[in-house]
Amino acid sequence: MGGSIAGCAAALALRRARVEEITVYERAAVRLADRGVGVAVHNARYAELESAGYLDTSIPFVQIARSRWYVRDDTAPRSPLGREIGVMPSPFRTYNWGLLWDGLYCRVSETTDFRPGSAVEAVKATPEGAEVHTDGRTEHYDVVIGADGYRSRARAAISSDARPGYAGYLAWRGAYSSSRLRDAELLAEDEGAYVLFQGGHLVVYRIPDGATGGHRVNWVLYSAPPPGLDQGMHTPTSLPPGTAGDGLRAHLAYVCAELLPSYWADLVRATVYDELFVQPVYDFTAPRHAVGRILLMGDAATVARPHTSAGAVKALQDATILETVLTQTATWSEALAAYDSDRVSSGHAMVDLGRRLGRALVTETPNWQTFDQTGLETWWRQATGTGQFGGRQLTR
Ligand SMILES: Cc1cc2nc3c(=O)[nH]c(=O)nc-3n(C[C@H](O)[C@H](O)[C@H](O)COP(=O)(O)OP(=O)(O)OC[C@H]3O[C@@H](n4cnc5c(N)ncnc54)[C@H](O)[C@@H]3O)c2cc1C
């Protein structure tokens, strides 16, 4: 269920584990490859996923080496970028979501019955497998994988009370061709930027542009909206491009005018309405990742706050673990039990890290004006705790 990053990776895992018949139900009828925002993958996690056979260099990426951290400082000599408080290593490959999806999809499209425009209405466990209800039909399978995202119906079937909790703030996002970027040389190709303010921050990096072969500028801004503007967002939802209301756009305009240095404010303002979308930040991890013959993967199983830069990585790791347990066990039941015990602890660790980073970067921000390189490094060590920013090490 679901043919996005987790769904395609699941199909690849099953094929590599020599499962013969694989059906992917994908609700969206449109090409998922047309989604064009950024996903960052830590170099070390990329290396593991490449050696496991899930990613390779055929998928375009931009290599980032470091991030520069800025604050607005109206008392300092005016730099449009703001005052640089430090530089941190940032060994990430950045991907265009659509190109990443396409790279995975191409590897499974010929060996999988991929059904775009097929929404699963319900899934039910049976003694020997699970049944899927869709388009007025019922189809029977040995195993059903719920890769159907954070509002998963598969999860509801095995654990009715596990659902994402609203973190109390939003992510405004945009991406556009870097040819539109004014003073483009101020954002080096191998650098990202964190622009910090009280109660939130902006993250910027370049990603590949599928249409031109050049780059796109990708940005995400986290901030709590004024009271009342996020009513209704406790129920998991997102606002697709071109649907953010006047109040949310006015708050973004306020952050640009009052809290960001001018270069970064202009970079955000260069996003046209149809490119702007808003995602409330949620997190949760399902208490069980497999029950009977129904298994959860990707955001259906765990959503960590995006500050971890690890959601897509974890979805791909889920798939590699599924392949491993399938090749090491003799029955579906043994494989699903092994998958469950591995992924539940991983899910808790990522959610915990996301909450720590959410406090540090959004809800309990320090006085950035006092920060320098040493202060930044100390704060970052405390914020990330045991590390694992960019995803946990793949151990199996
Ligand atoms: C602001 C933000 C920034 C992020 N940045 C990063 C990053 O830098 N690095 C990183 O690794 N991750 C990042 N992530 C997380 C990452 O995008 C996700 O974790 C990842 O894409 C996992 O996707 P998925 O396939 O599990 O779910 P989704 O992409 O949500 O896919 C679910 C699919 O299931 C389909 N579906 C749903 N219901 C049904 C149904 N009933 N029947 C059939 N199909 C159905 C949907 O149409 C959809 O295609 C970020 C997330 C956010 C919100």
The ligand as an SDF file (V2000), in Angstrom:
LIG
                    3D

 53 58  0  0  0  0  0  0  0  0999 V2000
    9.6050   19.3640    5.8280 C   0  0  0  0  0  0  0  0  0  0  0  0
   10.1640   17.9800    5.6050 C   0  0  0  0  0  0  0  0  0  0  0  0
   11.5200   17.8380    5.2890 C   0  0  0  0  0  0  0  0  0  0  0  0
   12.0730   16.5430    5.1290 C   0  0  0  0  0  0  0  0  0  0  0  0
   13.4140   16.4330    4.8340 N   0  0  0  0  0  0  0  0  0  0  0  0
   13.9480   15.1950    4.7600 C   0  0  0  0  0  0  0  0  0  0  0  0
   15.3640   15.0450    4.5260 C   0  0  0  0  0  0  0  0  0  0  0  0
   16.1030   16.0120    4.3390 O   0  0  0  0  0  0  0  0  0  0  0  0
   15.8850   13.7780    4.5060 N   0  0  0  0  0  0  0  0  0  0  0  0
   15.1040   12.6690    4.6730 C   0  0  0  0  0  0  0  0  0  0  0  0
   15.6390   11.5530    4.6540 O   0  0  0  0  0  0  0  0  0  0  0  0
   13.7590   12.7840    4.8660 N   0  0  0  0  0  0  0  0  0  0  0  0
   13.1630   14.0140    4.9280 C   0  0  0  0  0  0  0  0  0  0  0  0
   11.8250   14.1310    5.1530 N   0  0  0  0  0  0  0  0  0  0  0  0
   11.0070   12.9110    5.3550 C   0  0  0  0  0  0  0  0  0  0  0  0
   10.6770   12.1580    4.0770 C   0  0  0  0  0  0  0  0  0  0  0  0
   10.1090   13.0350    3.1150 O   0  0  0  0  0  0  0  0  0  0  0  0
    9.7040   10.9880    4.3690 C   0  0  0  0  0  0  0  0  0  0  0  0
   10.0090   10.4060    5.5900 O   0  0  0  0  0  0  0  0  0  0  0  0
    9.8490    9.9350    3.2760 C   0  0  0  0  0  0  0  0  0  0  0  0
    9.4940   10.5100    2.0470 O   0  0  0  0  0  0  0  0  0  0  0  0
    9.0320    8.6330    3.5490 C   0  0  0  0  0  0  0  0  0  0  0  0
    7.9950    8.5070    2.6760 O   0  0  0  0  0  0  0  0  0  0  0  0
    6.9400    7.3270    2.6520 P   0  0  0  0  0  0  0  0  0  0  0  0
    7.0750    6.6340    1.3360 O   0  0  0  0  0  0  0  0  0  0  0  0
    6.9580    6.5120    3.8710 O   0  0  0  0  0  0  0  0  0  0  0  0
    5.5570    8.1290    2.7240 O   0  0  0  0  0  0  0  0  0  0  0  0
    4.8820    9.1390    1.6320 P   0  0  0  0  0  0  0  0  0  0  0  0
    5.9030    9.7970    0.7850 O   0  0  0  0  0  0  0  0  0  0  0  0
    3.9390    9.9510    2.4110 O   0  0  0  0  0  0  0  0  0  0  0  0
    4.1010    8.1370    0.7030 O   0  0  0  0  0  0  0  0  0  0  0  0
    2.9200    7.4790    1.0240 C   0  0  0  0  0  0  0  0  0  0  0  0
    2.2730    7.0730   -0.2880 C   0  0  0  0  0  0  0  0  0  0  0  0
    1.1450    6.2750   -0.0090 O   0  0  0  0  0  0  0  0  0  0  0  0
    0.0840    6.6590   -0.8560 C   0  0  0  0  0  0  0  0  0  0  0  0
   -1.1470    6.2890   -0.1770 N   0  0  0  0  0  0  0  0  0  0  0  0
   -1.6500    6.8070    0.9680 C   0  0  0  0  0  0  0  0  0  0  0  0
   -2.7880    6.1950    1.3120 N   0  0  0  0  0  0  0  0  0  0  0  0
   -3.0090    5.2510    0.3760 C   0  0  0  0  0  0  0  0  0  0  0  0
   -4.0330    4.2890    0.1990 C   0  0  0  0  0  0  0  0  0  0  0  0
   -5.0710    4.1970    1.0460 N   0  0  0  0  0  0  0  0  0  0  0  0
   -3.9520    3.4520   -0.8800 N   0  0  0  0  0  0  0  0  0  0  0  0
   -2.9060    3.5560   -1.7490 C   0  0  0  0  0  0  0  0  0  0  0  0
   -1.9120    4.4600   -1.6310 N   0  0  0  0  0  0  0  0  0  0  0  0
   -1.9700    5.2890   -0.5700 C   0  0  0  0  0  0  0  0  0  0  0  0
    0.2700    8.1600   -1.0330 C   0  0  0  0  0  0  0  0  0  0  0  0
   -0.3630    8.6410   -2.2060 O   0  0  0  0  0  0  0  0  0  0  0  0
    1.7780    8.2820   -1.0840 C   0  0  0  0  0  0  0  0  0  0  0  0
    2.2880    8.2250   -2.4070 O   0  0  0  0  0  0  0  0  0  0  0  0
   11.2400   15.3880    5.2970 C   0  0  0  0  0  0  0  0  0  0  0  0
    9.8770   15.5360    5.5880 C   0  0  0  0  0  0  0  0  0  0  0  0
    9.3320   16.8190    5.7420 C   0  0  0  0  0  0  0  0  0  0  0  0
    7.8620   16.9630    6.0840 C   0  0  0  0  0  0  0  0  0  0  0  0
  1  2  1  0
  2  3  1  0
  2 52  2  0
  3  4  2  0
  4  5  1  0
  4 50  1  0
  5  6  2  0
  6  7  1  0
  6 13  1  0
  7  8  2  0
  7  9  1  0
  9 10  1  0
 10 11  2  0
 10 12  1  0
 12 13  2  0
 13 14  1  0
 14 15  1  0
 14 50  1  0
 15 16  1  0
 16 17  1  0
 16 18  1  0
 18 19  1  0
 18 20  1  0
 20 21  1  0
 20 22  1  0
 22 23  1  0
 23 24  1  0
 24 25  2  0
 24 26  1  0
 24 27  1  0
 27 28  1  0
 28 29  2  0
 28 30  1  0
 28 31  1  0
 31 32  1  0
 32 33  1  0
 33 34  1  0
 33 48  1  0
 34 35  1  0
 35 36  1  0
 35 46  1  0
 36 37  1  0
 36 45  1  0
 37 38  2  0
 38 39  1  0
 39 40  1  0
 39 45  2  0
 40 41  1  0
 40 42  2  0
 42 43  1  0
 43 44  2  0
 44 45  1  0
 46 47  1  0
 46 48  1  0
 48 49  1  0
 50 51  2  0
 51 52  1  0
 52 53  1  0
M  END
$$$$
